């Protein structure tokens, strides 16, 4: 009976903890994805602002000075003279405009690929700068974040199960001892049972 009670307590507790954990993870995942989108959008806007300040000087050398990074090739830029003539672009940029929108954020599709694009005019409004990132790249980043978020939880849940089993087993030990004592007792014995260590 004590083993059955122990198992019932462990399973019920783990089920409740698991449900709460999953709900908390879903909320954390949603919030992380939302924050990642905000950060990535901010990076696009910042890159476009820097390019807009730089164009017209050494624009043809911009791509050569970009640092190496595993996500860098998934971000692209274009600089359009008067918004019509492609003056300079990154090596991975398409020939067509990333977005028909002249200013602000936009979602676009080019050659079957979905892009998130930020557009900005230079101060003299001579150059239109467009910086874009594929939705696929953003999904890759989100997946990486999710992996780092969920991996500790996946490792911690079995450890929690073990800790709960040990804690519940220890907590029920006096009751298990009492059950064993009663099981060994002769039915004809009428003297009181020693229950000093039993839980209330």
C-alpha positions in Angstrom: 0.0 0.0 0.0 2.8 2.4 0.9 4.6 1.7 -2.5 1.3 2.4 -4.3 0.8 5.6 -2.3 4.4 6.6 -3.1 4.0 5.9 -6.8 0.7 7.8 -6.8 2.3 10.9 -5.1 5.3 10.9 -7.5 3.2 10.5 -10.6 0.6 13.1 -9.6 3.3 15.6 -8.5 5.3 15.1 -11.7 2.2 15.4 -13.9 1.4 18.7 -12.2 4.9 20.0 -12.3 5.3 18.9 -15.9 2.1 20.7 -17.0 3.1 23.9 -15.2 6.6 23.5 -16.7 5.3 23.1 -20.2 3.0 26.1 -19.8 5.9 28.2 -18.5 8.1 27.0 -21.4 5.5 27.9 -24.0 5.2 31.4 -22.5 9.0 31.7 -22.3 9.3 30.5 -25.9 6.8 33.0 -27.2 8.4 35.9 -25.3 11.9 34.8 -26.4 10.7 34.7 -30.1 9.0 38.1 -29.8 12.1 39.7 -28.2 14.4 38.1 -30.8 12.2 39.6 -33.6 12.5 43.0 -31.9 16.3 42.7 -31.6 16.8 41.5 -35.2 14.6 44.4 -36.4 16.7 46.8 -34.4 19.8 45.4 -36.0 18.4 45.9 -39.5 17.5 49.5 -38.7 20.9 50.2 -37.2 22.7 48.7 -40.1 20.6 50.7 -42.6 21.3 53.9 -40.6 25.1 53.3 -40.7 25.0 52.5 -44.4 23.0 55.6 -45.1 25.6 57.7 -43.3 28.4 55.9 -45.2 27.1 55.9 -48.8 28.6 58.3 -51.3 32.0 58.1 -49.8 33.5 54.6 -50.1 30.3 52.7 -50.9 32.0 50.3 -53.2 34.2 49.0 -50.3 31.5 48.5 -47.8 31.1 44.8 -48.4 34.9 44.2 -48.1 35.0 45.7 -44.6 32.3 43.6 -43.1 33.5 41.2 -40.4 33.1 37.5 -40.7 30.3 36.0 -38.7 28.2 32.8 -39.2 24.9 34.8 -39.5 26.4 37.7 -41.6 25.9 36.0 -45.1 22.2 35.7 -44.3 21.9 39.5 -44.0 22.0 41.5 -47.2 22.0 45.1 -48.3 21.4 47.3 -51.3 22.1 50.9 -52.0 19.9 52.5 -54.8 20.8 55.8 -56.4 17.7 57.9 -56.5 15.8 54.7 -55.5 16.2 53.3 -59.1 19.8 52.5 -60.0 21.6 49.8 -58.0 24.9 51.5 -56.9 26.3 48.9 -54.5 25.1 45.7 -52.8 26.4 42.8 -50.8 27.5 39.7 -52.6 24.4 37.8 -51.6 21.9 40.5 -52.6 19.4 39.9 -55.4 19.4 42.2 -58.5 15.9 43.5 -57.8 14.9 45.7 -54.9 14.4 43.9 -51.6 11.2 45.8 -51.0 9.0 48.2 -53.0 8.6 50.2 -49.8 10.8 53.2 -49.5 10.9 53.6 -45.8 10.5 51.5 -42.7 10.0 47.8 -42.2 8.4 45.5 -44.7 7.9 41.8 -45.4 8.8 40.8 -49.0 9.1 37.6 -51.1 11.9 37.3 -53.7 12.5 34.2 -55.7 10.4 32.1 -53.4 12.3 33.4 -50.3 10.6 35.5 -47.6 12.5 38.5 -46.3 12.3 41.1 -43.6 13.5 44.4 -44.9 14.2 47.8 -43.5 14.5 50.8 -46.0 15.9 54.2 -45.3 16.9 57.3 -47.4 20.2 59.0 -46.9 20.1 62.5 -45.4 20.3 64.1 -48.9 17.7 61.6 -50.1 20.0 60.7 -53.0 20.5 57.1 -51.9 17.9 54.5 -50.8 19.4 51.9 -48.4 17.7 48.6 -48.0 18.9 46.0 -45.5 17.2 42.6 -45.4 17.3 39.3 -43.7 15.7 36.0 -44.8 12.9 34.7 -42.6 14.7 31.3 -42.8 17.7 32.9 -41.1 15.5 34.3 -38.4 13.9 30.9 -37.9 17.4 29.4 -37.5 18.2 31.9 -34.8 14.9 31.3 -33.1 15.6 27.5 -33.2 19.0 28.0 -31.6 17.4 30.1 -28.8 14.7 27.5 -28.3 17.3 24.7 -28.1 19.3 26.6 -25.4 16.0 27.4 -23.6 14.6 23.9 -23.6 17.7 21.8 -23.1 18.2 22.7 -19.5 14.5 22.0 -18.9 14.7 18.5 -20.6 17.7 17.7 -18.4 16.2 19.1 -15.2 12.9 17.2 -15.4 14.4 13.7 -14.9 16.5 15.0 -12.1 13.4 16.5 -10.5 11.7 13.1 -10.8 14.6 11.4 -9.0 14.7 14.1 -6.3 10.9 13.8 -5.8 11.1 10.0 -5.6 13.8 10.2 -2.9 12.0 13.0 -1.0 8.6 11.3 -1.0 10.2 7.9 -0.2 12.0 9.4 2.8 8.9 11.3 3.9 6.8 8.1 3.8 9.4 5.9 5.4 7.8 6.0 8.9 4.4 5.1 7.4 6.1 2.2 5.5 7.7 1.0 8.7 4.4 1.2 10.5 2.7 -0.8 7.7 5.4 -3.5 7.9 5.0 -3.7 11.7 1.3 -4.2 11.3 1.8 -6.8 8.6 4.1 -8.8 10.9 1.8 -8.6 13.9 -0.3 -11.6 15.0 -4.0 -10.9 14.7 -4.5 -12.0 18.3 -2.2 -9.4 19.8 -4.2 -6.6 21.3 -1.4 -4.4 22.9 -1.0 -0.9 21.4 1.1 -0.4 18.3 4.2 1.7 18.7 3.5 4.6 16.4 5.8 7.3 17.8 7.5 7.9 14.5 4.4 7.8 12.3 3.1 11.0 10.7 0.1 12.6 12.2 
